[in-house]
Amino acid sequence: MSFPLPLSAFTRTQLYRRLQQAYASGSLKLVKRIHALLALAQGQSVSAVAEMLSLSEPTVRAYRKQSLFTGLASLVYQAPPGRPSKLTQTQRQQLAEWIKASPQEAG
């Protein structure tokens, strides 16, 4: 059984604005999440949305549940916890250049 996700006009407008920002920043995860919410709001089933966006059905259900409970706050992703990198941004860029270079070029 499927039911449409109720969205107010304000929420829908905010979702489209956030979708544009997500496309501009290249955040595929956020783009998929917003498209899933908009598709659910149009009355598409969870299985159809999951197939369309190459997501699992439990993921789409979790998106819907979080949206119902927290609204637009569900679109904010936190940085994953973990140990901070020991390398600086400059060091990471240098390492990437060495990896791309041949052994002779890298020294």
C-alpha positions as CSV (number, residue, x, y, z in Angstrom):
1,M,0.0,0.0,0.0
2,S,1.3,3.4,-0.9
3,F,0.2,6.9,0.1
4,P,1.4,10.2,-1.2
5,L,3.8,12.2,0.9
6,P,1.9,15.4,2.0
7,L,3.9,18.5,1.1
8,S,2.8,22.1,1.5
9,A,3.4,24.6,-1.2
10,F,6.1,26.2,0.8
11,T,7.9,22.9,1.4
12,R,7.6,22.0,-2.3
13,T,9.2,25.4,-3.2
14,Q,12.0,24.8,-0.7
15,L,12.6,21.3,-2.1
16,Y,13.0,22.7,-5.6
17,R,15.4,25.4,-4.4
18,R,17.5,22.8,-2.5
19,L,17.4,20.6,-5.5
20,Q,19.0,23.4,-7.6
21,Q,21.6,23.9,-5.0
22,A,22.3,20.2,-4.8
23,Y,22.8,20.0,-8.6
24,A,25.1,23.0,-8.5
25,S,27.2,21.5,-5.7
26,G,27.3,18.1,-7.3
27,S,25.7,16.3,-4.3
28,L,24.3,13.2,-5.9
29,K,23.1,11.8,-2.5
30,L,21.0,14.9,-1.9
31,V,19.7,15.1,-5.4
32,K,18.4,11.5,-5.2
33,R,16.9,12.2,-1.8
34,I,15.0,15.3,-3.0
35,H,13.8,13.5,-6.2
36,A,12.6,10.6,-4.0
37,L,10.6,13.0,-1.8
38,L,9.1,14.8,-4.8
39,A,8.2,11.5,-6.5
40,L,6.5,10.2,-3.3
41,A,4.6,13.5,-3.1
42,Q,3.3,12.9,-6.6
43,G,1.9,9.6,-5.5
44,Q,4.5,7.2,-6.9
45,S,5.0,4.0,-5.0
46,V,8.1,3.3,-2.9
47,S,9.1,0.5,-5.2
48,A,8.7,2.7,-8.3
49,V,10.8,5.5,-6.8
50,A,13.4,3.0,-5.6
51,E,13.8,1.5,-9.0
52,M,13.8,4.9,-10.8
53,L,16.6,6.3,-8.6
54,S,18.5,3.0,-8.1
55,L,17.9,3.0,-4.4
56,S,16.7,0.3,-2.1
57,E,13.1,0.3,-0.9
58,P,14.1,0.6,2.8
59,T,16.2,3.7,1.9
60,V,13.2,5.4,0.2
61,R,11.0,4.5,3.2
62,A,13.7,6.0,5.5
63,Y,13.7,9.2,3.4
64,R,9.9,9.4,3.7
65,K,9.9,8.8,7.5
66,Q,12.7,11.3,8.2
67,S,10.9,13.9,6.0
68,L,7.6,13.3,7.9
69,F,9.3,13.7,11.3
70,T,11.8,16.4,10.7
71,G,10.7,18.2,7.5
72,L,13.4,20.1,5.6
73,A,15.9,19.3,8.4
74,S,16.1,15.8,6.9
75,L,18.1,17.3,4.0
76,V,21.1,18.2,6.1
77,Y,23.9,15.7,6.0
78,Q,26.4,15.7,8.8
79,A,30.1,14.9,8.2
80,P,30.7,11.3,9.0
81,P,32.4,10.7,12.3
82,G,35.9,9.5,12.3
83,R,39.5,10.3,12.8
84,P,40.6,13.6,11.1
85,S,43.0,13.3,8.2
86,K,46.7,13.7,9.1
87,L,47.4,15.2,5.6
88,T,46.6,18.8,4.8
89,Q,44.7,19.7,1.6
90,T,48.0,20.6,-0.1
91,Q,49.6,17.2,0.9
92,R,46.5,15.3,-0.4
93,Q,46.8,17.2,-3.8
94,Q,50.5,16.4,-4.0
95,L,49.7,12.7,-3.3
96,A,47.1,12.6,-6.0
97,E,49.6,14.0,-8.5
98,W,52.1,11.4,-7.5
99,I,49.6,8.6,-7.9
100,K,48.6,9.9,-11.4
101,A,52.2,10.3,-12.5
102,S,54.5,7.5,-13.7
103,P,57.1,6.1,-11.3
104,Q,59.9,8.0,-13.2
105,E,58.0,11.3,-13.0
106,A,57.2,10.9,-9.3
107,G,60.9,10.2,-8.5
